[in-house]
Amino acid sequence: VVEIVGLLGHSAGGRPGERLMQRLGMPVSDDTILRQLKRDAAGAQRNSEIRVVGIDDWSWRRATSYGTIMVDLERRSVIDILDDRSVDSAAKWLRSHPSIETVSRDRCGLYAQAVREGAPQAQQVADRFHLIQNLRSAIEEQMSLSGRATGRAILSEDAIVDAATHRRRARLAHRQSRQEIFEMLHALRHEGLSYSEIARRTGYERRSVANWLKFKAPPDRRRAALNPTSPWYFEAFLAQCWKDGNRCGRHLFHDVKQRGYTGSFSNLERLLGAWRRAERERGDDVSSMALNSEPVRDPDTGHAISPIVAAALCIKPRGLLTPRQARKVDALKQGSEAFAEMRRLAMRFNGILRGKRSAPLDAWIDDAIESDLIPIMRFARVLRRDIDAVNNAIELPWSNGQAEGQINRLKTLKRAMYGRAGPELLRARMLPPLHTK
């Protein structure tokens, strides 16, 4: 009976298991089923040596908190689930398994650092799916920067000047209003009114009236001293990460939190958003390929082809294109020199990944850097920094596909338990049951 209770708890959970046990004529409460499940998971001896492990993150709560999943890629089973996503916890787990020879991971620098600290003897393998996704994102960014394939026209120089003039006038109006407040308060004081009477007439706090009357001119607003709640406190570090190609807000948020940042993600995104806008404005002057403001249109419908569609078609081989998609690709190649260059690079990159030989990668990176397409150049430089893991991704058969599948299973279990499962119960249900050992 104990074994049946444990197996039902592993496959069905607490309350569904309770209902099944009642139908079988063996009434057992859901609490008992979960206790037995956790007891079996805690007492299981899983001492088999692990050679190849896949590491990936999953969300406890989307965009807020994350955990880490460890998957044995040879046995295609979950080994462990960690409560958080951090270098320390992942490195500690890896150190406790010295038999690990290969670690497959996504492009996140967090897990790369964890492997360097916890399993320096292991070779790292970058996930091929994420490599293609990163290239697709770079292509989409370039198509958005160029103003091509969007329905929005690029702002003219006159429009940019008008916007700057409007902002300057707004600042002047604000200063003028402060001047008017200052003159009004001093005029009332010269009439012999007390601070309390001035406060009653104007509606300002008495303390504010007293502070204004201390000055002989309207005080300028002073920026508060920077502290760890402000992303500007970490401006130098963030600027270096940005220059190195790390543009993912969530990754930067995690990195600055490790350095003491106590502010919110939305505050950090405001700073990063300003940098992204400034880079888009500079993009028009960087590449001569991006100076055409006319969007490329679908030859079948006449609608502008969006950057997302253009990026998806750019990485798709000709043999897999439908006739309609092929016509779109031909129109994009004829109407955009940038797209034509990126498609040549994308097809070469696909060929390298499928060719199982990493030798041509160095030449591809050089050509990508010389393309003068900023997002593609950034993608290539990031590849060069992670060159060993990318070479292993080309030459070795391992990938993070199994880990992604296990994360889908974890999400299914978590939702079936209405999000109320803690780390211990999730771990017990994700690990293989004892009868499979």
Buried (B, 14 or more C-beta within 10 A) or exposed (E): EEEBBBBBBBEBBBEBBBEBBEEEEEEBBBEBBBBBBBBBBEEBEBEEEBBBBBBBBBBBEEEEEBBBBBBBBBBEBBBBBBBBBBBEBBBBBBBEBEEBEBBBBBBBBBBBEBBBBBBEEBBBBBBBBBBBBBBBBBBBBBBBBBBBBBEEEBBEEEEEEEEEEEEEEEEEEEEEEBEEBBEBBBEBBEEEBEBEBBBEEBEBEBEBBBEBBEEEEBEEEEEEEEEBEBBEBBEEBBEEBBEEBBBBBBBBBBBBBEEEBEBEBEBBBEBBEEEBEEBBEEBBEBBEBBBBBEBBBBEEEEEBBBBBBBBBBBBBEEEEBEEEBBBBBEBBBEBBBBBBBBBBBBBBBBEBBEEEEBEBBEEBBEBBBEBBBBBBBBBBBBBBEBBEBBBBBBEBEBBBBBBBEBBEEBEEBBEEBEEEBEEBBBBBBBBBBBEEE
